[in-house]
């Protein structure tokens, strides 16, 4: 049995893709009479499932899943390849592999997007577990995606560190029993902690991350 695991959100955590998503949502919503700017995106879109967003803001949409698919296809079209990973991510993954930790990606992105983003940053082969929120009974902010990843990796929830950048993701990981580290890629320390993050970091080069990773060294099989 593994000693511990690292669980990663994708958008805004492993790579900073929010500007692309904001632009795609702005174009999509403008065609339907709604103005989307960064403030709207962060308040109402960030970290949520598309179908939940469309149910709230486009309740008359005949086929919200088709609209979601079209939005994400446009995101993939605009995603540059290769794309820079969040600074320090590779070193953290190297450390996890040397230590024998389980690794999982837990995301509300659809599977095609998740595969595209992981390929764009050159990290797909690192992850044996990829959990997609919309393929679970409930996506984030519910704990189901993180609970599934923890079960698949065969670790105890308390022996997991989850990296997240959105309030919905933080609530999901926290509710699943993981220790949550918030990425200050778009939100402040205060906002991330208010959502339930136990710690926050600027990116994966943040010196405060080392003792958090070291805390897993005491976890025994």
C-alpha positions as CSV (number, residue, x, y, z in Angstrom):
1,X,0.0,0.0,0.0
2,X,1.3,3.5,-0.9
3,X,2.4,5.7,2.0
4,X,0.6,8.8,0.6
5,X,-0.6,10.6,-2.5
6,X,-0.7,13.9,-4.2
7,X,-3.9,15.0,-5.9
8,X,-4.0,17.8,-8.4
9,X,-6.6,19.9,-9.9
10,X,-5.8,20.9,-13.5
11,X,-7.0,24.3,-14.8
12,X,-5.3,27.0,-12.7
13,X,-3.3,24.5,-10.7
14,X,-1.1,22.6,-13.0
15,X,-1.3,25.2,-15.7
16,X,-2.7,28.7,-15.9
17,X,-5.5,28.5,-18.5
18,X,-8.1,30.8,-17.0
19,X,-7.4,33.6,-19.6
20,X,-8.3,31.2,-22.4
21,X,-11.5,30.0,-20.6
22,X,-12.5,33.6,-19.9
23,X,-12.2,34.6,-23.5
24,X,-14.1,31.5,-24.7
25,X,-16.9,32.1,-22.2
26,X,-17.1,35.8,-23.1
27,X,-17.6,35.0,-26.8
28,X,-20.1,32.3,-26.1
29,X,-22.2,34.3,-23.7
30,X,-22.0,37.5,-25.7
31,X,-23.8,35.7,-28.5
32,X,-26.6,35.0,-26.0
33,X,-26.8,38.5,-24.6
34,X,-24.7,38.1,-21.5
35,X,-21.5,40.0,-20.7
36,X,-18.7,38.0,-19.2
37,X,-15.6,39.6,-17.8
38,X,-12.9,38.3,-15.4
39,X,-14.9,39.3,-12.3
40,X,-18.0,37.4,-13.6
41,X,-15.9,34.4,-14.5
42,X,-14.2,34.2,-11.0
43,X,-17.5,34.7,-9.2
44,X,-19.8,32.4,-11.2
45,X,-17.7,30.1,-13.5
46,X,-14.4,29.3,-11.9
47,X,-14.1,25.7,-10.9
48,X,-17.7,24.8,-11.7
49,X,-19.2,22.3,-14.2
50,X,-20.4,23.9,-17.4
51,X,-23.8,22.3,-17.2
52,X,-24.4,23.9,-13.7
53,X,-23.3,27.3,-15.1
54,X,-25.6,27.1,-18.1
55,X,-28.5,25.9,-15.9
56,X,-28.1,29.0,-13.8
57,X,-27.4,31.6,-16.5
58,X,-29.0,30.1,-19.6
59,X,-32.0,28.2,-18.3
60,X,-33.7,28.2,-21.6
61,X,-30.8,26.5,-23.4
62,X,-32.2,23.5,-25.2
63,X,-29.1,21.3,-25.0
64,X,-26.7,22.5,-22.3
65,X,-24.4,19.5,-22.8
66,X,-24.0,20.3,-26.5
67,X,-23.2,23.9,-25.6
68,X,-20.7,22.7,-23.1
69,X,-19.1,20.4,-25.7
70,X,-18.9,23.3,-28.1
71,X,-17.3,25.6,-25.5
72,X,-14.6,23.0,-24.6
73,X,-13.9,22.2,-28.3
74,X,-13.2,25.9,-28.8
75,X,-11.0,25.9,-25.7
76,X,-8.9,23.1,-27.1
77,X,-8.6,24.9,-30.4
78,X,-7.2,27.9,-28.6
79,X,-4.9,26.0,-26.3
80,X,-1.3,26.4,-27.4
81,X,0.8,23.3,-27.6
82,X,3.2,23.0,-25.9
83,X,2.0,25.1,-23.0
84,X,4.0,26.0,-19.8
85,X,3.3,24.1,-16.7
86,X,2.9,25.9,-13.4
87,X,6.5,26.7,-12.2
88,X,8.0,23.9,-10.1
89,X,5.4,21.3,-11.0
90,X,7.9,19.0,-12.6
91,X,10.2,19.0,-9.5
92,X,7.2,18.2,-7.2
93,X,6.2,15.3,-9.5
94,X,9.8,14.0,-9.5
95,X,9.8,14.1,-5.7
96,X,6.5,12.2,-5.5
97,X,7.8,9.5,-7.9
98,X,11.0,9.0,-5.9
99,X,9.0,8.8,-2.7
100,X,6.6,6.3,-4.2
101,X,3.5,8.5,-3.7
102,X,0.4,7.9,-5.7
103,X,-0.5,10.6,-8.2
104,X,-3.9,11.6,-9.5
105,X,-5.5,14.4,-11.5
106,X,-9.0,15.4,-10.2
107,X,-10.7,17.9,-12.5
108,X,-14.1,19.3,-13.5
109,X,-12.7,19.6,-17.1
110,X,-14.1,17.1,-19.5
111,X,-11.9,14.2,-20.5
112,X,-10.8,15.6,-23.9
113,X,-9.7,18.8,-22.3
114,X,-7.9,17.0,-19.5
115,X,-6.0,14.9,-21.9
116,X,-5.2,17.9,-24.1
117,X,-3.9,19.9,-21.2
118,X,-1.8,17.1,-19.7
119,X,-0.3,16.5,-23.1
120,X,0.3,20.2,-23.7
121,X,2.5,20.4,-20.5
122,X,4.1,17.0,-21.2
123,X,2.9,15.3,-18.0
124,X,0.3,12.8,-19.0
125,X,2.5,9.7,-18.4
126,X,3.0,10.7,-14.8
127,X,-0.7,10.0,-13.8
128,X,-2.2,6.6,-13.5
129,X,-5.4,8.0,-12.1
130,X,-7.4,10.7,-13.9
131,X,-10.8,11.5,-12.4
132,X,-13.3,13.6,-14.4
133,X,-16.0,15.4,-12.4
134,X,-18.7,15.1,-15.0
135,X,-18.2,11.3,-15.1
136,X,-18.8,11.0,-11.3
137,X,-22.3,11.0,-9.7
138,X,-21.6,14.6,-8.7
139,X,-18.7,16.9,-9.7
140,X,-16.9,19.5,-7.6
141,X,-17.8,21.1,-5.1
142,X,-19.1,17.7,-4.0
143,X,-16.4,15.3,-2.7
144,X,-17.2,12.5,-5.1
145,X,-14.3,13.1,-7.6
146,X,-11.7,13.3,-4.8
147,X,-13.2,10.4,-2.9
148,X,-12.9,8.3,-6.1
149,X,-9.3,9.2,-6.7
150,X,-8.4,8.4,-3.1
151,X,-10.1,5.0,-3.4
152,X,-8.4,4.2,-6.7
153,X,-5.0,5.1,-5.3
154,X,-5.6,3.0,-2.2
155,X,-4.5,5.6,0.4
156,X,-6.1,7.1,3.5
157,X,-7.7,10.5,2.9
158,X,-5.6,12.0,5.7
159,X,-2.4,10.9,3.9
160,X,-3.3,12.9,0.8
161,X,-2.3,16.5,-0.2
162,X,-4.7,18.0,-2.7
163,X,-3.7,21.1,-4.7
164,X,-6.5,23.4,-5.8
165,X,-7.1,26.9,-7.0
166,X,-10.9,27.3,-6.8
167,X,-13.3,27.4,-3.9
168,X,-15.4,24.6,-5.4
169,X,-12.4,22.4,-5.7
170,X,-11.1,23.2,-2.3
171,X,-14.5,22.4,-0.8
172,X,-14.6,19.1,-2.7
173,X,-11.1,18.0,-1.5
174,X,-11.7,19.1,2.0
175,X,-15.0,17.2,2.2
176,X,-13.2,14.1,0.9
177,X,-10.8,14.3,3.9
178,X,-7.6,15.4,2.1
179,X,-5.3,18.2,3.3
180,X,-5.8,21.0,0.9
181,X,-3.1,23.4,-0.5
182,X,-4.5,26.4,-2.3
183,X,-2.7,27.8,-5.4
184,X,-2.7,31.6,-5.4
185,X,-2.9,31.6,-9.2
186,X,-6.0,33.7,-9.3
187,X,-7.3,34.1,-5.7
188,X,-5.7,35.5,-2.5
189,X,-4.5,33.6,0.5
190,X,-7.6,34.9,2.4
191,X,-10.1,33.7,-0.2
192,X,-8.5,30.3,-0.5
193,X,-8.4,29.8,3.3
194,X,-12.0,31.0,3.6
195,X,-13.0,28.2,1.2
196,X,-11.3,25.7,3.4
197,X,-7.6,25.5,2.3
198,X,-5.3,24.5,5.1
199,X,-2.3,26.2,3.4
200,X,-1.6,28.3,0.3
201,X,1.3,28.6,-2.1
202,X,2.2,31.0,-4.9
203,X,3.2,28.1,-7.2
204,X,5.2,24.8,-6.8
205,X,8.4,26.7,-6.2
206,X,7.1,28.3,-3.1
207,X,9.5,27.5,-0.2
208,X,6.6,26.8,2.2
209,X,5.7,23.8,0.1
210,X,8.8,21.8,1.2
211,X,7.8,21.2,4.8
212,X,4.3,20.3,3.7
213,X,5.7,17.6,1.4
214,X,8.1,16.5,4.2
215,X,5.1,16.0,6.5
216,X,4.1,13.1,4.3
217,X,7.4,11.3,5.1
218,X,6.1,10.2,8.4
219,X,3.2,8.3,6.8
220,X,3.9,4.6,7.0
221,X,2.5,1.7,4.9
